[in-house]
Amino acid sequence: MRALCKWVARLAGLVGVAAIVVAVLARVAGAYWVGSLQVGTLLQAGMAATLLACLAYLVALAEGVDR
């Protein structure tokens, strides 16, 4: 379970950072839409994925603690 949480954290973190970078670059370029998504929606999705990554990594760390 610990290894699965680490991989979920890594994947969600990469997806989240990529979405944030795309949203920021699009907004700096003056665009309000990326494909059919608003830039703000893409930014929020990236932030949510980053939060999921943080929580999954926290679970992986907590599972390693001896009780």
N, C-alpha and C positions, 0 to 999 in steps of 0.2 A: 504494500500500500504506500509505503514511503517513497519508493522509486516512481510509482505512478503519479503521486502528487508532485514530485520534482519535475517530471516530464510535462505535466499539465501546466505547471508554473512557467517552465521555460517556453513552451509553445504559446501560451496566453501572453506572456511578456513580449515575445517577438511580434506577435500579431498586434498587440496594443501599441507598441512603440512605432511600428510601421504605419498604423492607422493615424496616429497622432502626427507623425512627420508628414504624411500625405495631406492631412487637413491643414496643418500650419503652412506648408508650402503653397497649397492652393489658395489659402486666404491671403498670403503675402503677395501672390500673383494677381489678386483682385477678383478671384472667382468666388461665387457663393454656392456653386453646385459642383460636385464631382460625380459624374455619371448621373444617376437619378437620386443621389443623396445630397442633402444640404451639408455644408462643411461643418456646421455646428453639431449635426447628428453624428457625423463621422468622428469628430473630436470626442464626443461623449461616449461613443462605442469604444474608442481607443482607451479612454480613461477607465471604462468599465472592465475591459480586458486586462488592463494593468492592475486594477484592484483585484481581479480574480487571480492573477499571478501572485500577488502579494499574499493573499489568503491561502492559496494552495501551498506556497512555500512555508508559510507559518504552520500549517497543518503538518507538513513534512518535518519541520523542526520539532514540533511538539511531540510527534510520534517517536522521535529519537531519545526523548528524555526518559530516564529510568524512574519508575515510581516506587 
